[in-house]
Amino acid sequence: MSIEVTEITKQYGAQKALDSVSFSVGSGSITGFLGPNGAGKSTMMKILTCFLPQNSGIAKVCGFDVHENSYEVKQHVGYLPEHNPLYLDMYVKEYLAFAAGIHKVKNTEKRVNEMIEITGLTLEKNKKIGALSKGYRQRVGLAQALIHNPRVLILDEPTTGLDPNQLVEIRNLIRELGKEKTVLFSTHILQEVKAVCDNIIIINKGKIVANSDAVSLQQSNSGNQMLLLELDKEVNEGTFKKIKSIIKVRKVSGSTWQLTFHKNNDIRPEIMQLAIANQLTILSMKIEEQSLEDIFQKLTTN
């Protein structure tokens, strides 16, 4: 495993930011780390990157303990914090060369040019960082995190504040990086998680409340399912009362209905019988998946 977290607790005074958190991230995978504001995401990432000490528990990155072997951990980790700390008066190439020097990277010029190409900074490489857009500043931050060729990449809200085009570009870049490196990143954009991640970890109030891939997460947390039904003519709500498995009926339009039922009771055969008995034609009938947004809200609210 590239990241192993066992019973990590972090306390600020009387408040527990992390409460006995345990999880692992396999090598060569992309994991989304989700949670509402104040859930403990950034605190966990700062512990994994040796910026904060934990009060108790063990965290290892590439087999190295973050407390006992912080130097080795930093050699294997690339980190992009939520608030991307850049020297705005430095030029892009100058800043990346500076970052490479800190990591004692050999053949600095070659590595800087590689990072500029990989992160799409070629046209901006001779500009001051302060003159760049938010999207390009994020690219500079990613290039800095990658300059020493780390095995693990930890990204805290890497797409915050980006426009739709920039978001797609950074998402594609993360997907490419995930082919060779272990990536752990936090985000509030759940569609992004489904599109990019192999695994999803959800944290709430300092505790892990879900740890699974997107499909399994949707299936395991879906107590009820919804059926979108379109008929050839209008009916009233009472038409569906004979089907006891239906929990809720909602009219979407004149002849289209959303029917909520428990996932263990497939109502489609009964809908077919109902249509025949009432001389109705079913124009369409589709089971709707519970969205990640619904599941996130269910797991992170009381």
C-alpha positions, 0 to 999 in steps of 0.5 A: 500500500502507498498510504496506510493510516491506522487509528489516527487522532488529531485534537485541537484543544477539546475538539477532535479534528480526526477521531481514530481514522483508518484507511489505506490507498493502494499503489497506482490508484486515484482516490477521492477524499470527500467531506463537508467543510471542517470534516478533517480532510485538510488535517489528514493531508497535512499529517500525511505530508508531515506538516502536522503531527498526530496526537495518536495513531500511525500513518505511513507513506510508501512504508515510511512512518510520517513521524519517525521517517519524515525526511523519507516521506517528503522524498516520496510525496508531492503536495499541492495545498488548498491555498496554493502558496506560490512566489508571485514575483518569480517567473514560472521557470525560475520558480520550478528551478527553485523547487527542483533545487530544494529537492536536489533534483539532478539535471534541473533544466531538463526536469523543469522543461519536462514538467512545463510540457507535462502540465501544459505551461509551455506558452506561459513559462516565461511569465511571472506567476503573478500574471497567470490565471488561476488555472495556470497557477494551479498547473504551476502548483502541480508542476512543483509537486511533481518536480522531484518525481514522487510516488505519491501525489496529495492534492487538496482541492486542486480544482477550486475556483477553476472555470469549466474548461480549466476544470476539465484540463486539470481533471484530465491531467490528474487522470494521466498522473494516476496511471503512474502514481498514487493520487489522493485528492480532495474535492467538493465536485462529486461528478469529478470524483465519479469521472476520475477516481478508482475509490472514494473515501468520505469523512464526516466530523473526523470519522470515516463514513464510507470507503468504496468505489463509486458503484459499490457506494451507490448500491450499498447506500441505496435503501430505496430506488426510483422508477421513472415511468411514462404512460400514453395517457394521464392517470391520477395518483390513486392508480398506483395505490394498489402496489404496496411496495411503492413508498412515494409517488411524484408527478413529473409531468402530465403522464410521467411519474417518479415512483419510489420503492424499496430496492429489494422489491422490484415493482416493474412486473406489477407496473406491467400488470397495472398498465394492462388492467387499466388499458395503459401503454408504457412508453418508457420505464427506467430505474434511476440510480441514486446520485453521489450527491444524494449519498454524500448528503445522506452520510454527512448530515444528521 
